[in-house]
Amino acid sequence: MITLYGIPNCGTVKKARVWLEEKGVDYQFHDFKKQGLDAKTAEAWVKELGTDKLVNRKGTTWRKLDDATQALLQGQNPVPSILENLSVIKRPVIDLGDRRLVGFGPEQISALESRL
């Protein structure tokens, strides 16, 4: 089963949820705000995707972070800072089981359509 990670009021997450529902895709929604994220999952995502893909450096959360925290998020061990600032994760993260997709645009839609 697909798991969609994000926050409910994020516009991109809303678009992904609508698309999945319109296509009749069975998925589970994981709300970062209510359910958090465990360190093991965050570590796996960083290892698989890297912080360049996983961390949103264009959002308001990033801009509000101090220089030291931004440096930690780009450093060798970003997971503790990610877990303290979950809104810095690009959304949505779509867990397909064998791989993860970040964001929701043409590339992610194509990957999802190939699974239908």
N, C-alpha and C positions, 0 to 999 in steps of 0.2 A: 504494500500500500504506500502511496505517496504521502509524505508529510510536508506541509507548507508551514514554514517558520516565519513569524513576523509579528506585527502589531495590527490590531483590527482597523485603526483609523488611518493607516498609511495608504495613500492613493494607489501605489503600485501593488500592494498586497490585495487591495479591493479588486483591482483589475484582474489579477491572477485568480482570485477566488471566483469571480464571475465567469471567467473563461473556463475554468475547471468544471464549474457547475453546469454551464451551457453545453459542454462536451460530454456531460454525464460521467466524469471521472470521479471515482471514489478516492477521497483524500481525507486526511486528518489535519486539522489546524492546530498549531502549537503557538500559543500567545506568549511572546517573550515577557510581556509585562506581568502576566498572571502566573506563568509556569516557570519563568526563568530559563536558564540553560546550564547544564552541568559541564564541569571542566573537561570530562572525557570527550564529550561531543565537540566542544570548542577546540580542543587540541587536535582532534581528527580533522575538523574543517580547516584549521590553519595549515596542517600538514598537507592536506589534499589541494586546497585552493590558494593558499598563500594570503598574506595580509593585503597585497595589492588588489586582489579581487574581492576579499571578504570585508575589508574596512572601507566605509564610505567617508572619503576625505572631502566631500563636497557639501555634506549636510550641516545643519545647524548644530547638531551634537558635537561634531568634530571641531567646528569653529569655536565652540564654547570651552573646549578642553584647554588646559594650560599646556605650555610647551613641553614640560616634563612628561605629562601623560601622553601627548602625541608621540613623543620620542619612544616611550615604552611600547606603544601600539605598533611601532615600526621596527622594534628591536628584536632581539633573539627570543624573548619570552613574552609575547603579547597577551597570552591567555588571561592572566589575572586582570589586566586592564580592560580586556574585552568583557569579562564577566561583571566588572564594576560599571561598565558603560554599554549595556546591551544595545542601546539605540544607535551605536556607532556601526553596527553590522548592517551591510547593504541588505535591502529587503526586496522581495522575500528570498529566503533560502529554501529551495525545493529539493527535498531528499527523495531521490528515486530508488533508493536502496543500494544500488551499485555505484552511484555517483550523485553529486550535488550540483545544482544550478543556482546561480546567484542573479537576482534581478528578474525582470519579466519584460522581455523585448523579443524581437524576431528570432534571435538565436535560441532562447529558452523555449519559445513557442514551437519552433521546429523540432527541438529535442523531445518535447512533450508529444507532439503529433506523431513522431516516429514510434512512440510507445502505444498509441491507440489502436 
